[in-house]
Amino acid sequence: MINLSRWKVGLVIVAVLLGILFSLPNFLPASVRDQVKSFMPTQILNLGLDLQGGSYLLMEVDTDDLIKTKVNSLTEEVRSGLNDKSIAFTGLAASGSSVTVRVTDPAAMNDAYGILSKLASTLPNNASAKDLTVQRGNDQTFTLTLTQEGIRSTSAGAVETSIEVIRKRIDSLGTKEPSISRQGINRIVIEAPGESDPEQLKRVIGRTAKLTFQMVDETVSQADLAAGRIPPGSEALPDDSRGGTPIVVRKAILVAGNSLNKANVGVDQYQRPAIDFGFNGEGAKAFGDATARNIGKRFAIILDGHIVSAPTIQGAITGGSGQITGSFTHEEASEIVNILKSGALPAKLNFESQRTVGAELGADAVHAGIVSTVIAFITIVVFMFLAYGFVFGGVSIAALLVNLLLIIASMTVFQATLTLPGVAGLILSLAVAVDANVLIYERIRDEERAGHKPIAALDVGFSRALVSIMDANITSLISALIMFVFGAGPVRGFAWTLMIGVFTSVFSAILVSQVLLGFWYRATKPKKLPI
């Protein structure tokens, strides 16, 4: 096994050169990286929150708000479905996770049941389950209830959607490599390295950004509003353009914010900051039809349950674009535009905890990590030289340096985030790599004591140690995979570094050491191994 095959030598040389190429940018100042980016990689390791400082947020998707939104939407679907078929009804009301309605004409019960049954949808991962049930009751009533399976599916989907929306919003702030992960059933953990203002993060992330266009209910007078006499299909919302004075709007949504395909900061006729928007084809058609049917009436532009403005429709708006005006500052308008571009959150987010790691503390952690790595490396160097002599100890140290180089290069290429636990994983990987050399060297010693010639002792030593090395590293890899799959935050950082270290350790301990010892043996032809 101890031979200088061309493929082994070539593989080692290529690996070392690539390791140098991808590791080097980490040791170059930013000005130099800018100058060489045209002809070499310039990516560098991403440092985690604990190494460079930043903000940590733990949020929970508000399941109750999610259910409320779902039930409200279901109520409007029931109203619309029965009205479209001219089926008279009364008592349409929502309660908890259910909607009840009474059909006036007994002869229309079967038709109503058919309409309401179509509102139920099959769950994505369970074709035999529905998201709601429809039950007939006494006195010509129907009860539509969200199923537990449907609620769980909706909640899981809301978390995944929220993660994607949050990622887009944080990216708009210029935060580099934020870590956004799911924790448990409905919690989301955000780590934003380098972001020192958690309040800005909360403001940008926590805003639902639900934009809707709804008609103003002109049938409700101020006296009715003051007395709370609001029709079932309408609701009162605060009008921010009039100091928060409520206006009654119809619950039916003409067009929603998910039909937007552009949003930009503009200025109104008085040169004040405004928000220019444009719809996609489907949204533009719906908006044009709605405005054509309601000329002379007012419609409300609503953002997160607050009316931004309520203009009167002067004519059909068929161009698919418009402008939202209000008392915005330029910063507020820019923030709203970024939020609209990222999409609306499916439910409200509740902030459970937050913390900020200062840049100074992160720098201290980096220093501590460097010191601990250097101490571990020096300790290993001293041990290997004392235990196995200059030649074999030197070969193991050279292989260890290649291993360290390949770990840094791999993490840079995959843009992995190095955390303080990751540094611990790095040190452990170095120890594991040396452990492989120890197994090989001890086997070589045994073979030489048994009377084998140096070349035979080297060959048999590598061959017989390989099984033990593979067993140990496969066990480590399985443990790291379990930690990576089921762990979170720092645990995953440790596991990721350890996994990369397992592969590079096997490569450096077996191939690199073997090639170096092969060259040494060919050059010296020793009668006895200096081990």
C-alpha positions as CSV (number, residue, x, y, z in Angstrom):
1,M,0.0,0.0,0.0
2,I,3.0,2.3,0.6
3,N,3.7,3.3,-2.9
4,L,3.9,6.5,-5.0
5,S,1.1,5.9,-7.5
6,R,0.6,8.8,-9.8
7,W,-3.0,9.2,-8.9
8,K,-2.2,9.5,-5.2
9,V,0.5,12.0,-5.7
10,G,-1.7,14.0,-8.2
11,L,-4.7,13.9,-5.9
12,V,-2.6,15.2,-2.9
13,I,-1.0,18.0,-5.0
14,V,-4.4,19.1,-6.4
15,A,-6.0,19.0,-3.0
16,V,-3.2,21.1,-1.4
17,L,-3.3,23.7,-4.3
18,L,-7.1,24.0,-4.1
19,G,-6.9,24.3,-0.3
20,I,-4.4,27.1,-0.6
21,L,-6.4,28.8,-3.3
22,F,-9.7,28.8,-1.3
23,S,-8.2,29.4,2.1
24,L,-5.9,32.3,1.1
25,P,-8.7,35.0,0.9
26,N,-9.3,34.5,4.6
27,F,-5.8,35.8,5.4
28,L,-5.9,38.8,2.9
29,P,-7.2,42.3,3.8
30,A,-10.4,43.4,2.0
31,S,-8.4,45.9,-0.2
32,V,-6.3,43.1,-1.6
33,R,-9.3,40.8,-2.1
34,D,-10.9,43.5,-4.2
35,Q,-7.9,43.8,-6.4
36,V,-7.6,40.0,-7.1
37,K,-11.2,39.1,-7.4
38,S,-11.0,39.0,-11.2
39,F,-8.7,36.0,-11.3
40,M,-9.1,34.1,-8.0
41,P,-11.8,33.3,-5.4
42,T,-12.5,36.0,-2.8
43,Q,-15.0,34.3,-0.6
44,I,-14.1,34.2,3.1
45,L,-15.4,32.3,6.1
46,N,-18.6,33.6,7.7
47,L,-18.2,34.2,11.4
48,G,-21.1,33.4,13.6
49,L,-22.9,35.6,16.0
50,D,-20.7,34.7,18.9
51,L,-17.5,35.5,17.0
52,Q,-18.4,38.8,15.3
53,G,-21.3,40.2,17.3
54,G,-24.9,40.7,16.2
55,S,-28.5,40.2,17.2
56,Y,-30.4,37.1,18.3
57,L,-34.2,36.9,18.1
58,L,-36.6,34.1,19.1
59,M,-40.1,34.4,17.6
60,E,-43.2,32.4,17.7
61,V,-45.8,32.2,15.0
62,D,-49.1,33.3,16.6
63,T,-51.3,30.2,15.9
64,D,-54.4,31.9,17.4
65,D,-54.0,34.8,14.9
66,L,-53.5,32.3,12.1
67,I,-56.7,30.5,13.0
68,K,-58.6,33.8,13.3
69,T,-57.4,34.9,9.8
70,K,-58.3,31.5,8.4
71,V,-61.8,31.6,9.9
72,N,-62.4,35.2,8.8
73,S,-61.4,34.2,5.2
74,L,-63.7,31.1,5.4
75,T,-66.6,33.3,6.6
76,E,-66.2,35.5,3.5
77,E,-65.9,32.5,1.2
78,V,-69.2,31.1,2.7
79,R,-70.9,34.5,2.1
80,S,-69.6,34.8,-1.4
81,G,-70.4,31.2,-2.3
82,L,-74.0,31.3,-1.2
83,N,-74.6,34.8,-2.6
84,D,-73.3,33.7,-6.0
85,K,-75.9,30.9,-6.2
86,S,-78.7,33.2,-4.8
87,I,-79.2,31.0,-1.7
88,A,-80.7,33.1,1.1
89,F,-79.1,32.7,4.5
90,T,-78.9,34.3,8.0
91,G,-76.8,33.9,11.1
92,L,-73.5,33.8,9.4
93,A,-71.0,34.0,12.3
94,A,-67.5,32.8,13.3
95,S,-66.6,31.4,16.7
96,G,-63.2,29.9,17.5
97,S,-62.3,27.6,14.7
98,S,-65.8,27.2,13.3
99,V,-68.2,29.1,11.1
100,T,-72.0,28.6,11.3
101,V,-74.7,29.7,8.8
102,R,-78.4,29.1,8.5
103,V,-80.0,28.5,5.1
104,T,-83.4,30.2,4.9
105,D,-85.0,27.9,2.3
106,P,-85.2,24.2,3.3
107,A,-85.3,23.2,-0.4
108,A,-81.9,24.8,-0.9
109,M,-80.1,22.7,1.8
110,N,-78.6,20.2,-0.7
111,D,-77.4,22.9,-3.0
112,A,-75.9,24.8,0.0
113,Y,-74.2,21.6,1.2
114,G,-72.6,21.1,-2.2
115,I,-71.3,24.7,-2.3
116,L,-69.9,24.5,1.3
117,S,-68.3,21.1,0.8
118,K,-66.2,22.5,-2.1
119,L,-64.6,24.9,0.3
120,A,-62.7,22.0,2.0
121,S,-59.3,21.3,0.5
122,T,-57.2,18.1,0.6
123,L,-54.0,18.5,2.8
124,P,-50.7,18.5,0.9
125,N,-49.1,15.5,2.6
126,N,-52.3,13.5,3.3
127,A,-54.7,12.9,0.5
128,S,-57.2,11.3,2.7
129,A,-57.6,14.3,5.1
130,K,-59.3,17.7,4.6
131,D,-58.6,21.0,6.2
132,L,-62.2,21.5,7.3
133,T,-65.4,19.5,7.9
134,V,-69.0,20.5,7.0
135,Q,-71.8,19.3,9.3
136,R,-75.5,19.7,9.0
137,G,-77.3,20.8,12.2
138,N,-80.8,21.4,13.4
139,D,-82.9,24.2,12.1
140,Q,-81.3,24.2,8.6
141,T,-77.8,25.2,9.9
142,F,-74.4,24.2,8.7
143,T,-71.2,24.3,10.8
144,L,-67.8,24.4,9.1
145,T,-64.9,23.5,11.4
146,L,-61.2,23.6,10.8
147,T,-59.7,20.1,11.5
148,Q,-56.8,19.6,13.8
149,E,-54.8,18.2,10.9
150,G,-55.6,21.2,8.8
151,I,-54.6,23.6,11.6
152,R,-51.3,21.7,12.0
153,S,-50.7,21.8,8.3
154,T,-51.5,25.5,8.1
155,S,-49.2,26.3,11.0
156,A,-46.3,24.3,9.6
157,G,-46.8,26.0,6.2
158,A,-46.9,29.4,8.0
159,V,-43.6,28.8,9.7
160,E,-41.9,27.8,6.4
161,T,-43.4,30.8,4.6
162,S,-42.4,33.1,7.5
163,I,-38.8,31.9,7.3
164,E,-38.6,32.8,3.6
165,V,-40.3,36.2,4.1
166,I,-38.0,37.0,7.0
167,R,-34.9,36.0,5.0
168,K,-35.9,38.4,2.2
169,R,-36.5,41.2,4.6
170,I,-33.2,40.8,6.4
171,D,-31.4,40.5,3.1
172,S,-32.8,44.0,2.2
173,L,-31.0,45.4,5.3
174,G,-27.7,44.2,3.9
175,T,-27.1,41.8,6.7
176,K,-24.6,39.1,5.6
177,E,-25.4,35.5,6.0
178,P,-28.2,35.6,8.6
179,S,-29.0,32.3,10.2
180,I,-32.8,31.6,10.2
181,S,-34.0,28.3,11.4
182,R,-37.1,26.6,12.7
183,Q,-37.2,25.6,16.4
184,G,-39.9,23.2,17.6
185,I,-43.3,23.4,15.9
186,N,-43.9,27.1,15.5
187,R,-40.8,29.0,16.7
188,I,-38.2,30.7,14.5
189,V,-34.6,31.6,15.6
190,I,-32.8,34.4,13.9
191,E,-29.1,35.1,14.2
192,A,-28.0,38.2,12.3
193,P,-24.2,38.6,12.6
194,G,-23.0,42.2,12.5
195,E,-26.6,43.6,13.1
196,S,-26.3,45.7,16.2
197,D,-29.8,47.1,16.3
198,P,-32.3,44.4,17.3
199,E,-35.1,47.0,17.4
200,Q,-34.8,47.6,13.7
201,L,-34.8,43.9,13.0
202,K,-38.0,43.5,15.1
203,R,-39.6,46.4,13.3
204,V,-38.8,45.1,9.8
205,I,-39.4,41.4,10.6
206,G,-42.5,41.7,12.8
207,R,-44.6,43.8,10.5
208,T,-47.2,41.5,8.8
209,A,-47.3,43.7,5.7
210,K,-50.7,42.5,4.7
211,L,-51.8,45.0,2.0
212,T,-55.4,44.9,0.8
213,F,-57.8,47.0,-1.3
214,Q,-61.3,47.1,0.0
215,M,-64.5,49.2,-0.6
216,V,-65.6,51.7,1.9
217,D,-69.1,50.9,3.2
218,E,-71.0,54.1,2.5
219,T,-74.2,52.8,4.0
220,V,-72.9,53.1,7.6
221,S,-73.4,56.6,9.0
222,Q,-71.2,58.1,11.7
223,A,-74.1,57.7,14.2
224,D,-74.3,54.0,13.3
225,L,-70.5,53.7,13.7
226,A,-70.6,55.4,17.1
227,A,-73.4,53.1,18.2
228,G,-71.5,50.0,17.0
229,R,-74.2,49.2,14.4
230,I,-71.9,47.7,11.8
231,P,-73.2,45.2,9.1
232,P,-71.9,41.6,9.4
233,G,-70.0,41.9,6.1
234,S,-68.1,45.1,7.2
235,E,-65.6,46.2,9.8
236,A,-64.3,49.4,11.3
237,L,-60.6,50.2,10.8
238,P,-58.6,53.2,11.9
239,D,-57.8,55.7,9.2
240,D,-54.2,56.9,9.7
241,S,-54.7,59.7,7.2
242,R,-57.3,61.2,9.5
243,G,-55.6,60.8,12.8
244,G,-56.9,57.3,13.4
245,T,-60.6,58.1,13.0
246,P,-62.3,54.8,12.1
247,I,-63.9,54.1,8.8
248,V,-66.2,51.2,8.0
249,V,-65.0,49.1,5.1
250,R,-66.4,45.9,3.5
251,K,-64.5,42.7,4.5
252,A,-64.5,41.5,0.9
253,I,-61.0,42.0,-0.6
254,L,-60.9,43.5,-4.1
255,V,-57.2,42.9,-4.6
256,A,-54.5,41.7,-2.2
257,G,-50.8,42.5,-1.8
258,N,-49.7,39.2,-3.2
259,S,-50.8,40.5,-6.7
260,L,-48.1,43.2,-6.6
261,N,-45.1,42.8,-8.9
262,K,-43.4,46.0,-8.1
263,A,-43.1,48.6,-5.3
264,N,-40.9,51.7,-5.3
265,V,-40.5,54.9,-3.3
266,G,-41.9,57.9,-5.2
267,V,-43.3,61.3,-4.5
268,D,-46.9,62.6,-4.6
269,Q,-48.1,65.8,-6.2
270,Y,-46.8,67.8,-3.2
271,Q,-43.4,66.2,-3.5
272,R,-43.9,64.2,-0.3
273,P,-42.6,60.6,-0.1
274,A,-45.1,58.1,-1.5
275,I,-45.2,54.4,-2.5
276,D,-45.6,53.6,-6.2
277,F,-47.0,50.1,-6.9
278,G,-47.9,47.9,-9.8
279,F,-50.0,44.7,-10.1
280,N,-49.3,41.6,-12.1
281,G,-51.7,40.7,-14.9
282,E,-54.3,39.0,-12.8
283,G,-54.2,41.7,-10.1
284,A,-54.4,44.5,-12.8
285,K,-57.5,42.9,-14.3
286,A,-59.2,42.5,-10.9
287,F,-58.3,46.0,-9.9
288,G,-59.5,47.4,-13.2
289,D,-62.8,45.5,-13.0
290,A,-63.4,46.6,-9.4
291,T,-62.8,50.3,-10.1
292,A,-65.0,50.2,-13.2
293,R,-67.9,48.8,-11.2
294,N,-67.5,51.4,-8.4
295,I,-66.9,54.8,-10.1
296,G,-67.8,57.6,-7.7
297,K,-67.3,55.4,-4.6
298,R,-64.4,55.3,-2.2
299,F,-62.1,52.4,-1.7
300,A,-59.6,51.9,1.1
301,I,-55.9,51.0,0.9
302,I,-55.2,49.0,4.0
303,L,-51.8,48.0,5.4
304,D,-51.7,45.7,8.5
305,G,-55.3,46.6,9.5
306,H,-54.8,50.4,9.2
307,I,-56.2,52.5,6.4
308,V,-53.4,54.4,4.7
309,S,-55.8,56.3,2.4
310,A,-59.3,56.1,1.1
311,P,-59.6,57.9,-2.2
312,T,-62.7,58.2,-4.4
313,I,-62.6,56.3,-7.7
314,Q,-62.8,58.8,-10.5
315,G,-62.7,56.3,-13.3
316,A,-61.6,52.8,-14.2
317,I,-58.0,52.2,-13.3
318,T,-56.9,49.8,-16.0
319,G,-53.1,50.5,-16.1
320,G,-52.4,48.1,-13.2
321,S,-50.4,50.7,-11.3
322,G,-51.1,53.3,-8.6
323,Q,-49.7,55.3,-5.7
324,I,-50.2,55.1,-2.0
325,T,-49.9,58.5,-0.3
326,G,-49.8,59.3,3.4
327,S,-47.7,61.0,6.1
328,F,-44.6,58.9,5.3
329,T,-41.0,59.9,5.9
330,H,-38.6,58.8,3.3
331,E,-37.2,56.1,5.7
332,E,-40.7,54.8,6.5
333,A,-41.6,54.7,2.8
334,S,-38.4,52.8,2.0
335,E,-39.0,50.3,4.8
336,I,-42.6,49.7,3.7
337,V,-41.4,49.1,0.1
338,N,-38.8,46.6,1.2
339,I,-41.4,44.8,3.3
340,L,-44.0,44.8,0.4
341,K,-41.3,43.4,-1.9
342,S,-40.5,40.5,0.5
343,G,-44.2,39.6,0.8
344,A,-46.7,39.4,3.6
345,L,-46.3,37.2,6.7
346,P,-49.0,34.6,6.9
347,A,-49.6,35.4,10.6
348,K,-48.4,37.7,13.4
349,L,-45.1,36.9,15.0
350,N,-44.6,37.2,18.8
351,F,-41.1,38.0,20.0
352,E,-40.2,35.6,22.8
353,S,-36.6,36.8,23.6
354,Q,-33.8,38.8,22.2
355,R,-30.1,39.5,22.9
356,T,-27.3,41.4,21.4
357,V,-23.7,40.3,21.3
358,G,-21.3,43.3,21.1
359,A,-18.5,43.5,18.5
360,E,-16.0,43.7,21.4
361,L,-17.3,40.5,22.9
362,G,-17.2,38.8,19.5
363,A,-13.5,40.0,19.0
364,D,-12.7,38.5,22.4
365,A,-14.3,35.2,21.4
366,V,-12.2,35.2,18.1
367,H,-9.1,35.8,20.1
368,A,-9.9,33.0,22.5
369,G,-10.6,30.7,19.6
370,I,-7.3,31.5,17.9
371,V,-5.4,31.1,21.2
372,S,-7.1,27.7,22.0
373,T,-6.4,26.4,18.4
374,V,-2.7,27.5,18.6
375,I,-2.3,25.9,22.0
376,A,-4.0,22.6,20.8
377,F,-1.8,22.6,17.7
378,I,1.5,23.2,19.6
379,T,0.6,20.5,22.1
380,I,0.0,18.0,19.3
381,V,3.3,19.0,17.6
382,V,5.3,18.5,20.8
383,F,3.6,15.2,21.5
384,M,4.1,13.8,18.0
385,F,7.8,14.8,17.9
386,L,8.5,13.3,21.4
387,A,6.5,10.1,20.6
388,Y,7.6,9.3,17.1
389,G,10.7,11.3,16.3
390,F,11.5,14.0,13.8
391,V,10.7,12.2,10.6
392,F,7.4,10.5,11.5
393,G,6.4,13.3,13.8
394,G,7.1,15.8,11.1
395,V,5.1,13.9,8.5
396,S,2.1,13.8,10.9
397,I,2.4,17.6,11.5
398,A,2.6,18.2,7.8
399,A,-0.5,16.1,7.2
400,L,-2.2,18.0,10.1
401,L,-1.4,21.4,8.4
402,V,-3.0,20.1,5.2
403,N,-6.0,18.9,7.1
404,L,-6.4,22.4,8.7
405,L,-6.0,24.0,5.3
406,L,-8.7,21.7,3.7
407,I,-11.1,22.4,6.6
408,I,-10.8,26.1,6.2
409,A,-11.1,25.8,2.4
410,S,-14.1,23.5,2.6
411,M,-16.0,25.8,5.0
412,T,-15.1,28.8,2.8
413,V,-16.4,27.1,-0.4
414,F,-19.7,25.9,1.2
415,Q,-20.0,29.3,2.9
416,A,-20.5,27.6,6.3
417,T,-20.7,29.8,9.4
418,L,-17.9,29.3,11.9
419,T,-19.1,29.7,15.5
420,L,-17.3,29.3,18.8
421,P,-18.6,25.7,19.1
422,G,-17.4,25.2,15.5
423,V,-13.9,26.2,16.7
424,A,-14.2,23.4,19.3
425,G,-15.2,21.0,16.4
426,L,-12.1,22.2,14.5
427,I,-9.8,21.4,17.5
428,L,-11.5,18.0,17.9
429,S,-11.0,17.3,14.2
430,L,-7.2,18.0,14.6
431,A,-7.1,15.5,17.5
432,V,-9.0,12.9,15.4
433,A,-6.6,13.4,12.5
434,V,-3.6,12.9,14.8
435,D,-5.3,9.8,16.3
436,A,-5.3,8.3,12.8
437,N,-1.6,8.9,12.6
438,V,-1.1,7.3,16.0
439,L,-3.0,4.2,14.9
440,I,-0.8,3.9,11.7
441,Y,2.5,4.5,13.6
442,E,1.7,2.0,16.3
443,R,0.9,-0.6,13.8
444,I,4.1,0.1,11.9
445,R,6.1,-0.3,15.2
446,D,4.4,-3.6,15.8
447,E,5.3,-4.8,12.4
448,E,8.9,-3.8,12.7
449,R,9.2,-5.5,16.1
450,A,7.8,-8.6,14.5
451,G,10.8,-8.6,12.2
452,H,9.4,-7.1,9.0
453,K,11.7,-5.0,6.7
454,P,11.0,-1.2,6.8
455,I,9.1,-1.2,3.5
456,A,7.0,-4.2,4.6
457,A,6.3,-2.6,8.0
458,L,5.2,0.6,6.3
459,D,3.0,-1.2,3.9
460,V,1.3,-3.5,6.4
461,G,1.1,-0.7,9.0
462,F,-1.0,1.4,6.7
463,S,-3.1,-1.5,5.4
464,R,-4.0,-2.9,8.8
465,A,-4.6,0.5,10.4
466,L,-7.1,1.5,7.7
467,V,-9.9,-0.6,9.1
468,S,-9.7,0.9,12.6
469,I,-9.4,4.4,11.1
470,M,-12.5,4.0,9.0
471,D,-14.5,2.5,11.9
472,A,-13.6,5.4,14.2
473,N,-14.3,8.1,11.6
474,I,-17.6,6.5,10.4
475,T,-18.7,6.5,14.1
476,S,-17.8,10.2,14.4
477,L,-19.6,11.0,11.1
478,I,-22.8,9.3,12.3
479,S,-22.7,11.2,15.6
480,A,-22.1,14.5,13.7
481,L,-25.0,13.8,11.3
482,I,-27.3,13.1,14.3
483,M,-26.3,16.4,15.9
484,F,-26.7,18.3,12.7
485,V,-30.1,16.9,11.9
486,F,-31.6,17.2,15.4
487,G,-29.6,20.0,16.8
488,A,-30.0,23.8,16.5
489,G,-27.8,26.8,16.5
490,P,-24.4,26.2,18.2
491,V,-24.8,22.4,18.1
492,R,-25.2,22.4,14.3
493,G,-22.2,24.6,14.0
494,F,-20.1,22.1,16.0
495,A,-21.5,19.2,14.0
496,W,-20.9,20.8,10.6
497,T,-17.2,21.5,11.4
498,L,-16.8,18.0,12.7
499,M,-18.3,16.4,9.6
500,I,-15.9,18.3,7.3
501,G,-13.1,17.4,9.7
502,V,-13.9,13.7,9.4
503,F,-13.4,13.7,5.6
504,T,-10.3,15.9,5.6
505,S,-8.8,13.9,8.5
506,V,-9.1,10.6,6.7
507,F,-7.6,12.1,3.5
508,S,-4.7,13.8,5.3
509,A,-3.9,10.9,7.6
510,I,-3.9,8.2,5.0
511,L,-3.1,9.7,1.6
512,V,-0.9,12.7,2.6
513,S,1.1,10.8,5.2
514,Q,1.5,7.9,2.8
515,V,2.8,10.1,0.0
516,L,5.2,12.0,2.2
517,L,6.6,8.8,3.8
518,G,6.8,7.2,0.3
519,F,9.0,10.1,-0.9
520,W,11.1,9.9,2.3
521,Y,11.6,6.2,1.9
522,R,12.6,6.4,-1.8
523,A,15.1,9.2,-1.0
524,T,16.8,7.6,2.1
525,K,16.3,3.8,1.8
526,P,16.7,3.3,5.6
527,K,17.7,0.0,7.1
528,K,15.6,0.8,10.3
529,L,12.6,3.1,10.7
530,P,13.4,6.0,13.0
531,I,10.1,5.7,14.8
